[in-house]
Amino acid sequence: MLRTPLAAIFFLLTMIPSNLLAQDHQHSRQTSPYAGFESRKIKSLSGEDIAELKKGAGWSFALPAELNGLPGPSHLLALKDEIGLSAGQVARIEVIYSQMKTEAIAAGDRFIAAEWAIENAFARGQLDTQQLRVLVDNAAAARADLRFVHLSRHLSTPPLLTDNQIKQYNVLRGYMPGSGTNTPESHDGDLGKRHSGSN
């Protein structure tokens, strides 16, 4: 029989499995979800992000158009046979896609440069709030330009298509009943997993 409160406490502690005590200690040291990001060249962008932006990928910017039934040129070209695009339609969509790609790469480079400027300013440690405001505004403007490039092309393609072709596109992409799936492939085909892209 235990005679003192202290002895009773000691007895109870010995009954707790050691692995539970170890787990409790580990939980007290929570690792940041950003651990590892400190090795990035630009902390706000992963290597995959930079590669996608440099090749003009959509980065999910056009999702409001794509998911509201307005197809983009990249996926239209990929599905041209299934949708039944004519040679004339394909030629016009290819022009839209080529222009979009050129503009998106240039806008992506500006966005990367703007994020690098913020990164570099913090790394140097010589930054005040007024300078920061300029840098943040520059990055925001570059990002807006890039998003406009992708979204605007979703306004250019629908007039070239028939209603049936648009419907078929949305079925094939998994956005409408009859597609056989409720989970379409990532919009960009490459970066959907990150910013959940669009061309």
Backbone as CSV, one residue per row, in Angstrom:
resi,resn,N_x,N_y,N_z,CA_x,CA_y,CA_z,C_x,C_y,C_z
1,MET,0.854,-1.205,0.000,0.000,0.000,0.000,0.879,1.241,0.000
2,LEU,0.526,2.229,-0.885,1.334,3.443,-0.993,0.968,4.390,0.129
3,ARG,1.994,4.878,0.865,1.750,5.660,2.079,1.792,7.162,1.852
4,THR,2.422,7.646,0.771,2.532,9.098,0.582,2.053,9.488,-0.814
5,PRO,1.580,10.724,-0.952,1.168,11.184,-2.290,2.311,11.111,-3.290
6,LEU,3.535,11.430,-2.857,4.683,11.414,-3.753,4.938,10.009,-4.274
7,ALA,4.828,9.036,-3.404,5.033,7.660,-3.830,3.950,7.236,-4.816
8,ALA,2.746,7.714,-4.603,1.647,7.375,-5.507,1.892,7.957,-6.893
9,ILE,2.373,9.192,-6.944,2.664,9.840,-8.234,3.752,9.078,-8.964
10,PHE,4.808,8.708,-8.240,5.922,7.980,-8.842,5.429,6.653,-9.417
11,PHE,4.552,6.003,-8.688,4.014,4.713,-9.130,3.226,4.878,-10.437
12,LEU,2.406,5.936,-10.492,1.605,6.170,-11.697,2.481,6.477,-12.913
13,LEU,3.555,7.238,-12.694,4.462,7.564,-13.795,5.126,6.316,-14.355
14,THR,5.446,5.380,-13.492,6.085,4.155,-13.965,5.132,3.308,-14.794
15,MET,3.831,3.572,-14.647,2.848,2.805,-15.396,2.600,3.367,-16.793
16,ILE,3.085,4.602,-17.077,2.902,5.222,-18.402,3.955,4.667,-19.344
17,PRO,3.556,4.119,-20.508,4.537,3.590,-21.459,5.546,4.666,-21.870
18,SER,6.797,4.282,-21.983,7.863,5.248,-22.296,7.674,5.876,-23.660
19,ASN,7.063,5.134,-24.619,6.873,5.710,-25.953,5.881,6.866,-25.940
20,LEU,4.900,6.838,-25.017,3.956,7.954,-24.906,4.644,9.193,-24.366
21,LEU,5.531,9.005,-23.431,6.280,10.150,-22.905,7.161,10.746,-23.987
22,ALA,7.759,9.907,-24.823,8.620,10.390,-25.907,7.801,11.158,-26.933
23,GLN,6.588,10.644,-27.241,5.738,11.331,-28.203,5.329,12.704,-27.693
24,ASP,5.017,12.784,-26.407,4.618,14.069,-25.832,5.755,15.065,-25.935
25,HIS,6.981,14.607,-25.756,8.143,15.502,-25.861,8.321,15.987,-27.291
26,GLN,8.084,15.076,-28.250,8.224,15.458,-29.647,7.173,16.483,-30.047
27,HIS,5.943,16.319,-29.556,4.879,17.263,-29.907,5.163,18.658,-29.371
28,SER,5.957,18.743,-28.321,6.253,20.061,-27.759,7.209,20.845,-28.655
29,ARG,7.850,20.130,-29.599,8.744,20.802,-30.542,8.148,20.700,-31.925
30,GLN,7.276,21.618,-32.273,6.582,21.557,-33.547,7.446,22.148,-34.651
31,THR,7.608,21.385,-35.719,8.398,21.842,-36.856,7.534,22.709,-37.763
32,SER,8.086,23.819,-38.228,7.352,24.705,-39.131,7.117,24.018,-40.468
33,PRO,5.952,24.239,-41.085,5.717,23.681,-42.420,6.651,24.283,-43.467
34,TYR,7.320,25.375,-43.097,8.251,26.023,-44.025,9.688,25.543,-43.850
35,ALA,9.910,24.601,-42.954,11.255,24.084,-42.742,11.790,23.526,-44.055
36,GLY,12.970,23.954,-44.430,13.563,23.555,-45.698,13.485,24.653,-46.739
37,PHE,12.493,25.532,-46.599,12.355,26.630,-47.554,13.535,27.601,-47.473
38,GLU,14.234,27.598,-46.333,15.336,28.551,-46.166,16.461,28.316,-47.168
39,SER,16.479,27.130,-47.786,17.524,26.831,-48.771,17.144,27.288,-50.181
40,ARG,15.920,27.748,-50.354,15.499,28.224,-51.672,16.242,29.495,-52.070
41,LYS,16.475,29.639,-53.367,17.089,30.870,-53.872,16.144,32.047,-53.653
42,ILE,14.868,31.837,-53.963,13.824,32.812,-53.677,12.847,32.110,-52.735
43,LYS,12.776,32.572,-51.531,12.041,31.827,-50.499,10.558,31.653,-50.834
44,SER,9.971,32.616,-51.531,8.535,32.561,-51.828,8.201,31.692,-53.032
45,LEU,9.228,31.207,-53.752,9.011,30.386,-54.941,9.861,29.126,-54.876
46,SER,9.259,27.983,-55.139,10.029,26.741,-55.196,10.744,26.652,-56.540
47,GLY,11.661,25.725,-56.654,12.328,25.502,-57.933,11.337,25.113,-59.007
48,GLU,10.325,24.330,-58.624,9.282,23.934,-59.569,8.460,25.144,-60.012
49,ASP,8.151,26.028,-59.075,7.414,27.247,-59.424,8.163,28.046,-60.479
50,ILE,9.451,28.240,-60.235,10.269,29.041,-61.151,10.330,28.397,-62.523
51,ALA,10.516,27.083,-62.559,10.576,26.372,-63.840,9.257,26.516,-64.599
52,GLU,8.138,26.412,-63.896,6.828,26.541,-64.532,6.601,27.948,-65.069
53,LEU,6.973,28.939,-64.279,6.796,30.323,-64.718,7.676,30.626,-65.928
54,LYS,8.872,30.073,-65.960,9.796,30.345,-67.054,9.354,29.702,-68.368
55,LYS,8.542,28.668,-68.277,8.054,28.060,-69.518,6.638,28.527,-69.873
56,GLY,6.123,29.486,-69.121,4.824,30.075,-69.463,3.630,29.265,-69.041
57,ALA,3.800,28.355,-68.077,2.682,27.521,-67.621,1.653,28.366,-66.864
58,GLY,0.473,27.813,-66.731,-0.658,28.607,-66.242,-0.680,28.935,-64.771
59,TRP,-0.109,28.078,-63.917,-0.005,28.342,-62.478,-1.374,28.557,-61.836
60,SER,-2.400,27.979,-62.410,-3.798,28.068,-61.921,-4.424,29.454,-62.039
61,PHE,-3.769,30.352,-62.730,-4.291,31.714,-62.827,-5.640,31.793,-63.541
62,ALA,-5.902,30.877,-64.467,-7.118,30.988,-65.269,-8.259,30.106,-64.770
63,LEU,-8.155,29.593,-63.572,-9.208,28.719,-63.060,-10.602,29.363,-63.051
64,PRO,-10.752,30.650,-62.727,-12.102,31.231,-62.763,-12.757,31.119,-64.131
65,ALA,-11.957,31.199,-65.198,-12.502,31.046,-66.550,-12.699,29.580,-66.886
66,GLU,-11.674,28.791,-66.672,-11.705,27.362,-67.007,-12.876,26.638,-66.347
67,LEU,-13.068,26.899,-65.067,-14.094,26.173,-64.327,-15.482,26.784,-64.465
68,ASN,-15.573,27.860,-65.229,-16.884,28.435,-65.562,-17.208,28.216,-67.034
69,GLY,-16.549,27.224,-67.636,-16.928,26.793,-68.968,-16.272,27.491,-70.130
70,LEU,-15.219,28.269,-69.894,-14.527,28.953,-70.981,-13.166,28.302,-71.216
71,PRO,-13.039,27.501,-72.266,-11.807,26.747,-72.507,-10.612,27.636,-72.825
72,GLY,-9.433,27.138,-72.466,-8.190,27.815,-72.809,-7.518,27.140,-73.992
73,PRO,-6.603,27.826,-74.644,-6.017,27.300,-75.891,-5.181,26.042,-75.726
74,SER,-4.448,25.920,-74.638,-3.562,24.771,-74.468,-4.326,23.454,-74.475
75,HIS,-5.349,23.364,-73.650,-6.107,22.118,-73.552,-7.004,21.890,-74.767
76,LEU,-7.438,22.974,-75.406,-8.203,22.815,-76.640,-7.355,22.125,-77.700
77,LEU,-6.100,22.530,-77.799,-5.210,21.915,-78.782,-4.922,20.462,-78.424
78,ALA,-4.810,20.182,-77.135,-4.553,18.805,-76.698,-5.740,17.892,-76.988
79,LEU,-6.949,18.462,-76.995,-8.166,17.673,-77.199,-8.809,17.934,-78.561
80,LYS,-8.036,18.470,-79.484,-8.607,18.908,-80.766,-9.328,17.787,-81.520
81,ASP,-8.811,16.565,-81.479,-9.451,15.467,-82.203,-10.742,15.033,-81.530
82,GLU,-10.710,14.919,-80.192,-11.904,14.502,-79.458,-13.037,15.512,-79.561
83,ILE,-12.655,16.803,-79.634,-13.658,17.865,-79.719,-14.131,18.064,-81.154
84,GLY,-13.303,17.644,-82.106,-13.654,17.803,-83.514,-13.354,19.182,-84.052
85,LEU,-12.224,19.762,-83.637,-11.850,21.076,-84.161,-11.454,20.966,-85.631
86,SER,-11.871,21.954,-86.419,-11.496,21.993,-87.832,-10.066,22.509,-87.966
87,ALA,-9.495,22.343,-89.139,-8.135,22.836,-89.389,-8.065,24.350,-89.181
88,GLY,-9.115,25.039,-89.599,-9.143,26.491,-89.423,-9.194,26.884,-87.957
89,GLN,-9.997,26.171,-87.169,-10.069,26.443,-85.734,-8.720,26.194,-85.065
90,VAL,-8.104,25.074,-85.417,-6.807,24.738,-84.829,-5.777,25.815,-85.148
91,ALA,-5.761,26.290,-86.381,-4.787,27.306,-86.785,-4.970,28.589,-85.980
92,ARG,-6.214,29.005,-85.784,-6.471,30.244,-85.038,-6.152,30.078,-83.550
93,ILE,-6.466,28.915,-83.006,-6.166,28.670,-81.592,-4.657,28.571,-81.379
94,GLU,-3.946,28.013,-82.342,-2.483,27.936,-82.233,-1.857,29.332,-82.169
95,VAL,-2.423,30.277,-82.924,-1.925,31.661,-82.871,-2.159,32.246,-81.480
96,ILE,-3.352,32.037,-80.929,-3.672,32.531,-79.579,-2.711,31.918,-78.561
97,TYR,-2.488,30.614,-78.680,-1.613,29.932,-77.738,-0.180,30.432,-77.834
98,SER,0.311,30.620,-79.045,1.685,31.094,-79.241,1.885,32.484,-78.642
99,GLN,0.919,33.370,-78.887,1.007,34.717,-78.319,0.947,34.673,-76.798
100,MET,0.053,33.843,-76.273,-0.070,33.712,-74.825,1.234,33.211,-74.211
101,LYS,1.834,32.214,-74.842,3.065,31.625,-74.327,4.176,32.670,-74.273
102,THR,4.320,33.429,-75.341,5.360,34.464,-75.394,5.149,35.505,-74.303
103,GLU,3.913,35.975,-74.166,3.612,36.987,-73.157,3.743,36.430,-71.740
104,ALA,3.328,35.181,-71.551,3.386,34.570,-70.218,4.830,34.375,-69.757
105,ILE,5.710,33.994,-70.661,7.120,33.820,-70.292,7.722,35.157,-69.880
106,ALA,7.425,36.202,-70.658,7.955,37.533,-70.328,7.386,38.021,-68.998
107,ALA,6.079,37.850,-68.800,5.453,38.288,-67.548,5.946,37.455,-66.376
108,GLY,6.169,36.173,-66.605,6.693,35.306,-65.558,8.081,35.723,-65.125
109,ASP,8.905,36.101,-66.084,10.261,36.577,-65.767,10.205,37.848,-64.917
110,ARG,9.250,38.732,-65.238,9.114,39.965,-64.447,8.665,39.650,-63.025
111,PHE,7.770,38.683,-62.878,7.291,38.301,-61.561,8.415,37.668,-60.736
112,ILE,9.183,36.792,-61.357,10.327,36.169,-60.666,11.310,37.238,-60.227
113,ALA,11.599,38.193,-61.109,12.540,39.267,-60.780,12.019,40.113,-59.618
114,ALA,10.713,40.357,-59.604,10.125,41.158,-58.525,10.203,40.424,-57.191
115,GLU,9.954,39.110,-57.192,10.073,38.317,-55.973,11.529,38.237,-55.517
116,TRP,12.438,38.170,-56.471,13.863,38.153,-56.134,14.275,39.469,-55.482
117,ALA,13.719,40.578,-55.956,14.044,41.883,-55.385,13.617,41.938,-53.917
118,ILE,12.456,41.389,-53.600,12.004,41.331,-52.198,12.931,40.442,-51.384
119,GLU,13.231,39.286,-51.921,14.143,38.341,-51.263,15.485,38.998,-50.961
120,ASN,16.047,39.636,-51.968,17.371,40.249,-51.842,17.369,41.381,-50.826
121,ALA,16.292,42.155,-50.810,16.201,43.274,-49.867,16.199,42.792,-48.429
122,PHE,15.442,41.721,-48.163,15.425,41.171,-46.808,16.745,40.504,-46.451
123,ALA,17.364,39.853,-47.421,18.637,39.186,-47.162,19.730,40.190,-46.815
124,ARG,19.695,41.348,-47.472,20.690,42.388,-47.189,20.423,43.083,-45.871
125,GLY,19.151,43.095,-45.457,18.804,43.693,-44.176,18.737,45.200,-44.179
126,GLN,18.764,45.795,-45.353,18.689,47.256,-45.449,17.370,47.610,-46.144
127,LEU,16.315,47.689,-45.350,14.995,47.861,-45.919,14.101,48.600,-44.945
128,ASP,13.379,49.588,-45.445,12.397,50.257,-44.603,11.013,50.026,-45.202
129,THR,9.978,50.443,-44.509,8.618,50.144,-44.946,8.261,50.824,-46.273
130,GLN,8.836,51.995,-46.516,8.552,52.690,-47.771,9.141,51.925,-48.959
131,GLN,10.368,51.465,-48.798,10.987,50.666,-49.858,10.244,49.346,-50.047
132,LEU,9.830,48.753,-48.938,9.100,47.492,-49.010,7.795,47.660,-49.774
133,ARG,7.087,48.748,-49.537,5.837,48.998,-50.247,6.057,49.024,-51.754
134,VAL,7.112,49.655,-52.206,7.420,49.721,-53.640,7.687,48.322,-54.190
135,LEU,8.479,47.548,-53.463,8.828,46.199,-53.910,7.596,45.298,-53.969
136,VAL,6.762,45.386,-52.941,5.546,44.559,-52.908,4.581,44.955,-54.020
137,ASP,4.434,46.252,-54.254,3.558,46.724,-55.327,4.064,46.260,-56.691
138,ASN,5.375,46.279,-56.881,5.959,45.813,-58.145,5.663,44.334,-58.369
139,ALA,5.807,43.546,-57.306,5.542,42.112,-57.415,4.063,41.857,-57.687
140,ALA,3.204,42.614,-57.022,1.762,42.444,-57.218,1.360,42.805,-58.644
141,ALA,1.954,43.867,-59.185,1.642,44.284,-60.555,2.123,43.236,-61.560
142,ALA,3.291,42.686,-61.316,3.819,41.649,-62.212,2.940,40.407,-62.175
143,ARG,2.485,40.040,-60.992,1.605,38.879,-60.843,0.264,39.124,-61.530
144,ALA,-0.256,40.330,-61.405,-1.530,40.672,-62.047,-1.399,40.622,-63.570
145,ASP,-0.284,41.124,-64.097,-0.048,41.072,-65.546,-0.016,39.625,-66.033
146,LEU,0.647,38.769,-65.258,0.752,37.366,-65.632,-0.618,36.686,-65.613
147,ARG,-1.382,36.988,-64.599,-2.716,36.387,-64.508,-3.610,36.865,-65.650
148,PHE,-3.494,38.135,-66.006,-4.284,38.677,-67.114,-3.955,37.969,-68.417
149,VAL,-2.672,37.694,-68.649,-2.262,36.998,-69.867,-3.037,35.688,-70.007
150,HIS,-3.101,34.913,-68.938,-3.761,33.608,-68.996,-5.284,33.726,-69.041
151,LEU,-5.842,34.572,-68.197,-7.300,34.706,-68.173,-7.850,35.270,-69.479
152,SER,-7.164,36.224,-70.061,-7.680,36.886,-71.259,-7.801,35.930,-72.435
153,ARG,-6.951,34.908,-72.482,-7.015,33.952,-73.596,-8.253,33.059,-73.489
154,HIS,-8.794,32.945,-72.311,-10.032,32.184,-72.156,-11.237,32.982,-72.655
155,LEU,-11.033,34.269,-72.913,-12.070,35.073,-73.557,-11.929,35.031,-75.080
156,SER,-10.718,34.713,-75.551,-10.448,34.709,-76.991,-10.890,33.430,-77.684
157,THR,-10.888,32.321,-76.963,-11.166,31.041,-77.623,-12.656,30.686,-77.799
158,PRO,-13.533,30.976,-76.840,-14.933,30.551,-77.010,-15.605,31.028,-78.292
159,PRO,-15.356,32.274,-78.768,-16.010,32.695,-80.014,-15.622,31.860,-81.231
160,LEU,-14.530,31.114,-81.120,-14.078,30.279,-82.237,-14.731,28.905,-82.229
161,LEU,-15.460,28.580,-81.165,-15.999,27.237,-80.975,-17.520,27.215,-81.087
162,THR,-18.052,26.052,-81.387,-19.499,25.874,-81.339,-19.902,25.555,-79.898
163,ASP,-21.178,25.723,-79.609,-21.669,25.389,-78.266,-21.409,23.923,-77.938
164,ASN,-21.572,23.060,-78.932,-21.359,21.630,-78.706,-19.892,21.324,-78.413
165,GLN,-18.993,22.011,-79.081,-17.569,21.798,-78.837,-17.180,22.233,-77.429
166,ILE,-17.752,23.344,-76.977,-17.487,23.808,-75.614,-18.024,22.801,-74.602
167,LYS,-19.225,22.296,-74.879,-19.799,21.300,-73.978,-18.937,20.048,-73.944
168,GLN,-18.505,19.594,-75.102,-17.672,18.394,-75.168,-16.350,18.601,-74.448
169,TYR,-15.792,19.783,-74.578,-14.553,20.109,-73.863,-14.752,19.956,-72.361
170,ASN,-15.824,20.507,-71.852,-16.081,20.458,-70.412,-16.368,19.039,-69.919
171,VAL,-16.995,18.227,-70.778,-17.205,16.821,-70.424,-15.871,16.094,-70.365
172,LEU,-15.046,16.285,-71.391,-13.752,15.615,-71.449,-12.824,16.033,-70.318
173,ARG,-12.955,17.265,-69.876,-12.097,17.763,-68.792,-12.624,17.349,-67.415
174,GLY,-13.824,16.766,-67.402,-14.371,16.282,-66.148,-15.192,17.289,-65.383
175,TYR,-15.628,18.348,-66.068,-16.382,19.401,-65.390,-17.885,19.240,-65.512
176,MET,-18.337,18.260,-66.320,-19.769,18.105,-66.546,-20.160,16.638,-66.424
177,PRO,-21.424,16.358,-66.105,-21.895,14.967,-66.076,-21.653,14.302,-67.420
178,GLY,-21.307,13.041,-67.371,-21.032,12.320,-68.609,-19.558,12.110,-68.819
179,SER,-18.753,12.759,-67.969,-17.307,12.629,-68.118,-16.793,11.345,-67.483
180,GLY,-17.592,10.787,-66.569,-17.171,9.569,-65.900,-16.230,9.824,-64.752
181,THR,-16.014,11.082,-64.402,-15.133,11.413,-63.283,-15.543,12.730,-62.683
182,ASN,-15.368,12.874,-61.418,-15.604,14.144,-60.742,-14.303,14.826,-60.363
183,THR,-13.178,14.214,-60.764,-11.871,14.771,-60.416,-11.053,14.949,-61.675
184,PRO,-11.143,16.103,-62.331,-10.373,16.324,-63.556,-8.893,16.359,-63.264
185,GLU,-8.096,16.084,-64.304,-6.652,16.198,-64.152,-6.293,17.631,-63.802
186,SER,-5.102,17.829,-63.253,-4.701,19.181,-62.876,-4.825,20.090,-64.075
187,HIS,-5.357,21.284,-63.877,-5.698,22.174,-64.980,-4.509,22.490,-65.839
188,ASP,-3.362,22.688,-65.239,-2.189,23.032,-66.010,-1.510,21.796,-66.560
189,GLY,-1.825,20.643,-66.016,-1.174,19.442,-66.459,0.162,19.255,-65.772
190,ASP,0.663,20.290,-65.135,1.976,20.234,-64.499,1.932,20.756,-63.077
191,LEU,1.245,21.855,-62.885,1.357,22.522,-61.592,0.059,22.552,-60.809
192,GLY,-0.919,21.787,-61.236,-2.189,21.794,-60.520,-2.024,21.440,-59.062
193,LYS,-1.009,20.633,-58.786,-0.817,20.204,-57.407,-0.341,21.326,-56.510
194,ARG,0.186,22.385,-57.085,0.711,23.428,-56.241,-0.237,24.611,-56.121
195,HIS,-0.636,25.188,-57.212,-1.551,26.310,-57.112,-2.884,25.973,-57.681
196,SER,-2.832,24.549,-57.572,-3.951,23.837,-57.974,-3.973,24.506,-58.596
197,GLY,-3.094,25.005,-63.354,-2.629,26.018,-64.087,-3.502,26.134,-65.228
198,SER,-3.281,26.969,-65.788,-4.237,27.133,-66.857,-3.607,27.788,-68.037
199,ASN,-3.896,27.254,-69.182,-3.446,27.872,-70.418,-4.640,28.065,-71.321
